[in-house]
Amino acid sequence: MRAKATLTALVCGLVLAGCGSDQGAAPAPGSTSAATTPPSAATTTPAPATTTTPPRTTTSPPATPPPATPSCAATSRWSTEARSSATMSRDALYLVRAGRHDCFDRVVFDVNGPAEAGYVVRYVTVVTSDPKGDPLPVPGGAALEVVVRAPALGTDDSGHQPGRVLAATGDTLVTTPGWPALRAVRFAGSFEGQSTFAVGVRAKLPFRVFTQVDPRDAIRRVVVDIAH
């Protein structure tokens, strides 16, 4: 009986010893203690670099300069006084034409030969036909009487191209209503080896007269330039 009681007491002590060891027991296999991880340091992402694009500038092409204004200083030396040359030509005056220039309007009288041909150019109240003397008005504020000392085609004695004439008395040979100086040219007749023309001008403007020969065709030209 005594040995049985001792054995019982021993077993009970072992059991109690096992029950009291719960306080210091290691964690069960497979379990993990929660570790405290300090918060990571804040990461600063640098701001992207800002690139400033300069504004686009448009360069306009240089403006085209206006055309140069022609110098008309030469016409300031012209005058409204009558001009004349006494030389007579027997070659036929066969063409009258006009041209517009920067500073003056031009009337050209073509004589069919190289010989010198004289002229009389003057302002008159009204040009009269030759030889009848009938008034021959022209448009414009002034009238130039131009006498070329050469017979008009058809009244000359050259003998070529018979039957052709320059014009009939009173015919308008040139009309230029919009030109700065010249307005019209009318044929006033041919008599005694010279031809007369009425030249209408905007006003009593300065003019010049000269003659020249074209070396290509040996044609004498009587030129009247009227300033603008």
VENCORFEN-V30281 format. One line per field, one symbol per residue. phi: phi as a letter, one per 40 degrees, with the letter a starting at -180 (. if undefined). psi: psi as a letter, one per 30 degrees, with the letter a starting at -180 (. if undefined). Layout:
phi->???
psi->???
//
This chain:
phi->.ccccccccccccccccccccccbccccdgcbccccccdccccbccccccbcccccbbcccdccccdccccbccccccacccbaaccbbccccbabababbcbabbbbbcbcicccbcabbacbcacbcbbcgccbcbchcabccbbbcaccdhbcbcgcfcgcbcacdgcccbbaccccbcbabbcbhbafgabbbbbcbdacccabbababcccbfbcbbbbbbcc
psi->eeeeeeeeeeeeeeeeeeefgeegklkkkfkkkkkjkkklkkkjkkkkkkkjkkkkkkjkkkkkklkkkkkgeefffllglkklkfkkkflkjfkkllkkleflkkkkjkkilfkkkalkklklekklljfegkkillllflkkkjjkikkkkfglgeflhkfklellkfkjfkkifgleekelkkkglkkhglkkkkjkkeaillllklllkjfeghkkkkkjkkk.
//
